[in-house]
Amino acid sequence: QVQLVESGGGLVQAGDSRRLSCAASGRTFSSDVMGWVRQAPGKEREFVAAISWSGGSTYYADSVKGRCTISRDNAKNTVYLQMNSLKPLDTAVYYCAAKTYLGGSRYDTGSYNYWGQGTQVTVSS
């Protein structure tokens, strides 16, 4: 059974930092684009960040650029999202996702075909 399991969410204060982790099991994603997507209450899922299979290329939404860093450790089959200078607007459920086929856009949440269950990040002001 393929699983993506996120961890690291919680309640933080504005300005704090938080690192999310996503551990994959059941198959290796070392050849695939991995991404983070978030969904705030009452809103659609929103692309946050993505990373190429090698980790050599990273991509960010404008809303988090400069504050977030995505990274991966293929030996551990794990992806991370370091979030700094958190804002109340960052409050959302954060999902780890994988795109295991060629085609589609890494910025399009509909392109991802494997998803984790999500981890809640709440930023208080």
C-alpha positions as CSV (number, residue, x, y, z in Angstrom):
1,Q,0.0,0.0,0.0
2,V,1.4,3.3,-1.1
3,Q,1.3,6.0,1.6
4,L,2.4,9.6,2.0
5,V,2.4,10.6,5.7
6,E,2.8,14.2,6.7
7,S,3.9,15.3,10.1
8,G,5.1,18.5,11.8
9,G,1.9,20.5,11.8
10,G,0.6,22.3,14.8
11,L,-0.3,25.7,16.4
12,V,2.3,28.4,16.0
13,Q,2.5,32.1,16.4
14,A,3.0,34.6,13.6
15,G,6.7,34.9,12.8
16,D,7.5,31.4,13.9
17,S,9.1,28.7,11.8
18,R,7.9,25.1,11.2
19,R,9.2,22.2,9.3
20,L,6.8,19.7,7.7
21,S,7.9,16.2,6.8
22,C,6.4,13.8,4.4
23,A,7.5,10.1,4.6
24,A,6.6,7.8,1.7
25,S,6.2,4.1,1.9
26,G,5.0,1.4,-0.3
27,R,7.0,2.6,-3.3
28,T,9.9,4.9,-4.0
29,F,9.3,8.4,-5.3
30,S,13.0,9.1,-6.0
31,S,12.3,9.6,-9.7
32,D,9.2,11.8,-9.3
33,V,8.2,15.4,-8.7
34,M,7.1,15.9,-5.2
35,G,5.0,18.8,-4.0
36,W,3.3,20.5,-1.1
37,V,-0.3,21.8,-1.5
38,R,-2.4,23.5,1.1
39,Q,-6.1,24.1,1.6
40,A,-7.4,26.9,3.8
41,P,-10.9,26.8,5.3
42,G,-13.5,27.5,2.6
43,K,-10.9,27.7,-0.2
44,E,-9.6,25.4,-2.9
45,R,-6.4,23.6,-2.8
46,E,-3.4,25.8,-3.6
47,F,0.0,24.9,-4.9
48,V,2.8,25.8,-2.4
49,A,6.0,24.2,-3.6
50,A,7.5,21.5,-5.7
51,I,10.8,19.8,-6.1
52,S,12.3,17.8,-9.0
53,W,13.3,14.2,-8.6
54,S,17.0,15.1,-7.9
55,G,16.2,18.1,-5.7
56,G,18.1,20.2,-8.1
57,S,15.1,22.3,-9.1
58,T,12.6,23.9,-6.8
59,Y,9.4,25.9,-7.5
60,Y,7.3,28.1,-5.2
61,A,4.1,29.9,-5.2
62,D,4.5,33.7,-5.0
63,S,2.8,33.7,-1.6
64,V,5.5,31.7,0.0
65,K,8.6,32.5,-2.1
66,G,11.4,33.6,0.1
67,R,9.8,32.2,3.3
68,C,9.6,28.5,2.4
69,T,12.2,25.9,1.3
70,I,11.3,22.5,-0.1
71,S,13.9,19.7,0.1
72,R,14.1,16.0,-0.2
73,D,16.1,13.0,0.9
74,N,15.6,10.2,-1.6
75,A,17.6,7.8,0.6
76,K,14.9,8.3,3.2
77,N,12.0,8.6,0.7
78,T,11.1,11.9,2.5
79,V,10.2,15.4,1.5
80,Y,10.4,18.5,3.7
81,L,8.9,21.9,3.8
82,Q,10.7,24.5,5.9
83,M,8.4,27.4,6.6
84,N,9.7,30.6,8.1
85,S,8.1,33.9,9.1
86,L,4.7,32.3,9.2
87,K,1.6,34.4,8.8
88,P,-2.0,33.8,9.8
89,L,-2.8,33.6,6.1
90,D,-0.6,30.4,6.0
91,T,-3.2,28.7,8.2
92,A,-4.3,25.6,6.2
93,V,-4.1,21.9,5.9
94,Y,-0.8,21.0,4.2
95,Y,-0.7,18.0,1.9
96,C,2.2,16.2,0.5
97,A,1.7,15.0,-3.1
98,A,3.6,13.2,-5.8
99,K,3.4,13.4,-9.6
100,T,4.6,10.1,-11.0
101,Y,4.1,10.6,-14.7
102,L,5.4,12.8,-17.4
103,G,3.2,15.7,-18.4
104,G,1.0,17.9,-16.4
105,S,2.2,21.0,-14.6
106,R,3.9,20.9,-11.3
107,Y,2.0,24.0,-10.4
108,D,-1.4,22.4,-11.1
109,T,-2.7,20.6,-8.0
110,G,-4.7,18.3,-10.3
111,S,-1.5,16.9,-11.8
112,Y,-0.6,15.1,-8.6
113,N,-1.7,11.5,-8.4
114,Y,-0.6,10.5,-4.9
115,W,-1.7,12.4,-1.8
116,G,-1.1,12.3,1.9
117,Q,-3.8,12.8,4.5
118,G,-2.7,16.3,5.4
119,T,-1.3,18.0,8.5
120,Q,-2.9,21.1,10.0
121,V,-0.9,24.3,10.4
122,T,-2.5,27.0,12.4
123,V,-0.8,30.4,12.7
124,S,-2.1,32.7,15.4
125,S,-1.6,36.5,15.3
